[in-house]
Amino acid sequence: MFEKFGEFDSFEEINEKARQLLAAEDTDAVRVLAQENGLEPEDAEDYITGESDRLCCTALMAAVGKLDLEEKDLKIAGVLKDWTYYVRDLCIEVDGMPEAVRKKAKTLAGCMAALLRFSFENKVQVSDKIVSITKVTNNGKEEKMRAPLYMGIPSRTDAAKIIIDYYMK
């Protein structure tokens, strides 16, 4: 990630670099800049052809582009994918969130670490009544799950608070 141009702190910085590259008639570099920042190739082409006056038109586009790159780099799956969707949702819902997500000092990995910490520290025991009727496949064999089982996944409300606290503080 960010191999050629480095990480930008805001969509304004991305747009300024794109302006410099286009002024130098380096259209290939504009395309690479877009790719490195998770922007759509069509956005780069629209900017190069003059259909758009900026490469990255909004803070939301820049934040989502960064999240997309980080998600791919981290190979996010399972509940972490859900949490990543929460971050995207909050970028739409919370004023200042897209700008906070774009900051160099804030990463999806750091956000996931905060959520995992909460998960571990707030795990609760699952009822033995549930565990005793749960079957799992272990080494190719189906068997009853053994108790005790502890889980700690934050509610959507808790996750939103953790995400906002991580990115906006």
KEKE-3310 file (N, C-alpha, C; in steps of 0.2 Angstrom, whole numbers, plus 5000, padded with zeros to 4 digits):
npx = (5004:5002:5015:5021:5018:5016:5007:4993:4986:4973:4959:4961:4975:4977:4970:4978:4991:4987:4983:4996:5002:4995:4996:5010:5008:5008:5000:4999:5004:4994:4984:4991:4991:4978:4974:4983:4976:4964:4954:4942:4946:4939:4937:4949:4951:4941:4945:4957:4953:4946:4933:4930:4934:4942:4952:4949:4934:4928:4929:4923:4925:4939:4941:4934:4941:4954:4950:4946:4958:4965:4957:4959:4973:4974:4967:4954:4940:4925:4918:4926:4925:4912:4913:4921:4912:4904:4913:4913:4899:4898:4906:4898:4887:4892:4898:4914:4920:4924:4936:4943:4946:4954:4966:4984:4989:4979:4973:4965:4969:4972:4960:4953:4960:4957:4943:4945:4951:4941:4932:4938:4940:4927:4921:4908:4901:4893:4877:4876:4866:4864:4877:4878:4869:4875:4883:4899:4912:4926:4942:4937:4927:4910:4905:4899:4899:4910:4908:4915:4910:4916:4912:4914:4908:4906:4891:4882:4880:4890:4901:4901:4904:4917:4923:4921:4928:4941:4945:4942:4948)
npy = (4994:5011:5013:5021:5035:5037:5038:5048:5062:5067:5070:5082:5083:5072:5076:5088:5082:5075:5086:5092:5081:5080:5092:5091:5083:5069:5056:5043:5042:5048:5039:5028:5035:5036:5022:5018:5024:5018:5022:5023:5017:5023:5036:5041:5042:5050:5062:5064:5066:5078:5078:5078:5089:5086:5073:5065:5068:5069:5068:5057:5048:5047:5041:5029:5023:5021:5012:5001:4997:4994:4984:4974:4971:4967:4955:4954:4945:4936:4941:4952:4958:4962:4972:4981:4985:4992:5003:5010:5013:5022:5032:5038:5042:5050:5066:5072:5059:5053:5061:5058:5044:5044:5050:5048:5043:5034:5018:5004:4992:4996:5000:4987:4981:4987:4984:4970:4969:4974:4964:4953:4957:4958:4946:4933:4920:4907:4900:4883:4876:4879:4877:4863:4857:4860:4856:4852:4851:4843:4839:4832:4825:4825:4832:4834:4851:4856:4862:4874:4888:4903:4919:4935:4947:4963:4973:4981:4994:4996:4993:5003:5014:5011:5011:5025:5031:5027:5032:5045:5051)
npz = (5000:4997:4990:4980:4981:4994:5010:5011:5021:5019:5008:5001:5000:4992:4980:4977:4974:4963:4955:4953:4946:4934:4929:4925:4915:4917:4916:4918:4931:4938:4937:4944:4957:4960:4961:4971:4982:4983:4974:4961:4945:4935:4940:4940:4926:4922:4928:4921:4908:4910:4913:4927:4939:4950:4957:4968:4975:4987:5005:5010:4999:4999:5012:5011:5001:5007:5017:5010:5004:5015:5021:5011:5012:5025:5024:5029:5036:5041:5057:5058:5045:5046:5056:5049:5039:5048:5051:5038:5037:5048:5043:5034:5042:5053:5057:5052:5053:5040:5037:5049:5048:5037:5041:5043:5055:5059:5058:5050:5055:5068:5073:5072:5082:5094:5094:5096:5108:5116:5114:5120:5133:5137:5137:5139:5147:5138:5139:5146:5141:5128:5123:5125:5115:5104:5089:5082:5069:5071:5067:5056:5061:5067:5082:5099:5106:5119:5135:5147:5137:5131:5125:5116:5108:5103:5104:5091:5095:5105:5097:5088:5096:5100:5088:5084:5095:5093:5080:5081:5092)
capx = (5000:5005:5022:5024:5017:5015:5000:4990:4982:4967:4957:4964:4982:4977:4969:4984:4996:4984:4984:5003:5004:4991:5000:5016:5005:5010:4993:5000:5005:4988:4981:4994:4989:4971:4975:4986:4972:4958:4949:4940:4950:4935:4938:4956:4950:4937:4950:4962:4950:4943:4926:4930:4939:4946:4953:4945:4930:4925:4932:4920:4928:4946:4941:4932:4946:4959:4947:4946:4965:4967:4954:4962:4979:4973:4963:4948:4935:4921:4915:4930:4922:4906:4916:4924:4906:4902:4917:4911:4893:4900:4909:4892:4883:4895:4902:4921:4922:4929:4942:4947:4948:4960:4972:4989:4990:4974:4973:4960:4972:4972:4953:4951:4964:4953:4937:4947:4953:4935:4929:4942:4939:4920:4918:4903:4900:4887:4874:4878:4860:4866:4883:4877:4866:4879:4888:4904:4916:4933:4946:4933:4921:4905:4904:4896:4904:4911:4908:4912:4912:4915:4912:4914:4908:4903:4885:4883:4881:4897:4906:4901:4907:4924:4926:4922:4933:4947:4946:4941:4952)
capy = (5000:5018:5012:5026:5041:5037:5039:5055:5063:5070:5070:5088:5081:5068:5081:5092:5078:5073:5092:5092:5076:5081:5098:5088:5078:5062:5053:5036:5043:5050:5032:5025:5038:5033:5015:5017:5027:5014:5026:5019:5019:5028:5042:5044:5043:5057:5068:5065:5069:5084:5077:5080:5094:5083:5066:5063:5073:5070:5065:5050:5044:5045:5036:5022:5020:5019:5006:4996:4995:4991:4978:4969:4970:4963:4949:4954:4941:4935:4947:4958:4961:4966:4978:4985:4988:4997:5009:5013:5016:5028:5037:5041:5044:5054:5071:5072:5053:5052:5064:5055:5038:5046:5052:5043:5039:5029:5012:4999:4987:4998:4999:4980:4979:4990:4980:4963:4970:4974:4957:4948:4959:4958:4940:4931:4912:4905:4895:4876:4873:4881:4873:4856:4855:4863:4851:4855:4847:4843:4834:4828:4821:4829:4830:4839:4856:4855:4868:4880:4892:4911:4923:4942:4951:4969:4974:4986:5001:4996:4993:5010:5018:5009:5014:5032:5033:5025:5036:5053:5054)
capz = (5000:4996:4988:4976:4983:5001:5012:5012:5027:5018:5001:4998:4998:4986:4975:4976:4971:4956:4951:4951:4941:4928:4926:4922:4910:4919:4917:4921:4938:4941:4938:4950:4963:4961:4963:4978:4987:4983:4970:4955:4939:4931:4943:4937:4919:4922:4930:4916:4902:4911:4915:4934:4941:4955:4957:4974:4976:4994:5011:5010:4994:5001:5018:5009:4997:5011:5020:5005:5003:5021:5021:5007:5014:5031:5023:5033:5035:5047:5060:5057:5039:5048:5059:5044:5037:5053:5050:5032:5039:5052:5039:5031:5048:5058:5054:5053:5053:5035:5038:5054:5045:5032:5044:5043:5062:5061:5053:5051:5060:5075:5075:5074:5088:5099:5095:5098:5115:5120:5114:5125:5140:5139:5135:5144:5146:5134:5143:5144:5138:5121:5121:5125:5109:5098:5086:5078:5066:5074:5064:5051:5065:5071:5089:5103:5108:5126:5139:5146:5131:5132:5118:5118:5102:5105:5101:5086:5099:5108:5091:5085:5101:5100:5082:5084:5100:5090:5075:5082:5097)
cpx = (5004:5013:5025:5024:5016:5008:4999:4986:4975:4965:4960:4971:4982:4975:4974:4989:4993:4985:4991:5005:5001:4994:5006:5014:5007:5003:4994:5001:4999:4984:4984:4992:4982:4971:4977:4981:4965:4953:4948:4944:4946:4936:4944:4955:4946:4941:4955:4959:4946:4935:4925:4935:4944:4947:4948:4941:4927:4929:4930:4924:4935:4946:4939:4937:4952:4956:4947:4953:4967:4964:4957:4969:4979:4970:4957:4943:4931:4919:4920:4928:4916:4908:4918:4918:4904:4906:4914:4904:4894:4903:4903:4888:4886:4900:4909:4924:4927:4936:4947:4950:4954:4966:4978:4990:4984:4973:4967:4962:4971:4965:4951:4954:4960:4946:4939:4948:4946:4932:4932:4940:4932:4917:4913:4903:4893:4884:4875:4872:4861:4872:4882:4873:4869:4883:4893:4908:4923:4937:4942:4928:4917:4905:4901:4901:4904:4911:4914:4914:4911:4916:4911:4914:4904:4896:4886:4884:4888:4902:4907:4905:4915:4927:4927:4927:4940:4949:4946:4944:4959)
cpy = (5006:5018:5018:5033:5042:5038:5047:5056:5065:5069:5076:5087:5077:5072:5085:5088:5077:5080:5093:5087:5077:5087:5096:5083:5071:5058:5046:5037:5045:5043:5028:5028:5036:5026:5014:5020:5024:5018:5022:5021:5024:5035:5045:5046:5050:5063:5069:5068:5076:5084:5079:5085:5092:5076:5063:5068:5074:5066:5058:5045:5042:5040:5029:5019:5017:5012:5000:4993:4991:4984:4972:4967:4966:4956:4949:4949:4940:4941:4953:4962:4965:4973:4983:4989:4994:5004:5013:5016:5022:5034:5041:5045:5050:5059:5071:5065:5051:5055:5061:5048:5039:5048:5046:5039:5034:5024:5007:4993:4989:4998:4992:4978:4981:4986:4973:4964:4970:4968:4953:4950:4959:4951:4937:4923:4911:4899:4888:4873:4874:4876:4866:4853:4857:4857:4855:4850:4848:4837:4829:4824:4826:4827:4836:4844:4855:4862:4868:4884:4899:4914:4931:4946:4957:4970:4980:4993:5001:4996:5000:5015:5017:5012:5021:5034:5032:5030:5043:5056:5054)
cpz = (5000:4995:4985:4978:4990:5003:5013:5018:5025:5010:4998:4996:4992:4980:4973:4972:4964:4952:4948:4945:4934:4925:4923:4917:4911:4921:4920:4929:4941:4942:4944:4957:4965:4964:4970:4983:4986:4979:4964:4949:4935:4933:4940:4929:4918:4923:4924:4910:4904:4913:4922:4935:4947:4954:4962:4976:4983:4999:5011:5005:4996:5007:5015:5005:5001:5015:5016:5004:5009:5022:5017:5009:5020:5030:5028:5031:5042:5050:5059:5050:5041:5052:5054:5040:5041:5052:5044:5034:5043:5048:5035:5037:5052:5055:5057:5053:5046:5035:5043:5051:5040:5035:5044:5049:5063:5055:5055:5056:5067:5077:5077:5080:5094:5100:5098:5106:5119:5120:5119:5132:5142:5137:5141:5142:5143:5138:5141:5141:5130:5119:5120:5119:5103:5095:5082:5075:5068:5071:5060:5055:5068:5078:5093:5106:5116:5129:5144:5139:5132:5125:5120:5111:5104:5101:5096:5090:5102:5102:5089:5090:5101:5094:5082:5089:5097:5085:5076:5088:5096)
residu = (MET:PHE:GLU:LYS:PHE:GLY:GLU:PHE:ASP:SER:PHE:GLU:GLU:ILE:ASN:GLU:LYS:ALA:ARG:GLN:LEU:LEU:ALA:ALA:GLU:ASP:THR:ASP:ALA:VAL:ARG:VAL:LEU:ALA:GLN:GLU:ASN:GLY:LEU:GLU:PRO:GLU:ASP:ALA:GLU:ASP:TYR:ILE:THR:GLY:GLU:SER:ASP:ARG:LEU:CYS:CYS:THR:ALA:LEU:MET:ALA:ALA:VAL:GLY:LYS:LEU:ASP:LEU:GLU:GLU:LYS:ASP:LEU:LYS:ILE:ALA:GLY:VAL:LEU:LYS:ASP:TRP:THR:TYR:TYR:VAL:ARG:ASP:LEU:CYS:ILE:GLU:VAL:ASP:GLY:MET:PRO:GLU:ALA:VAL:ARG:LYS:LYS:ALA:LYS:THR:LEU:ALA:GLY:CYS:MET:ALA:ALA:LEU:LEU:ARG:PHE:SER:PHE:GLU:ASN:LYS:VAL:GLN:VAL:SER:ASP:LYS:ILE:VAL:SER:ILE:THR:LYS:VAL:THR:ASN:ASN:GLY:LYS:GLU:GLU:LYS:MET:ARG:ALA:PRO:LEU:TYR:MET:GLY:ILE:PRO:SER:ARG:THR:ASP:ALA:ALA:LYS:ILE:ILE:ILE:ASP:TYR:TYR:MET:LYS)
# end
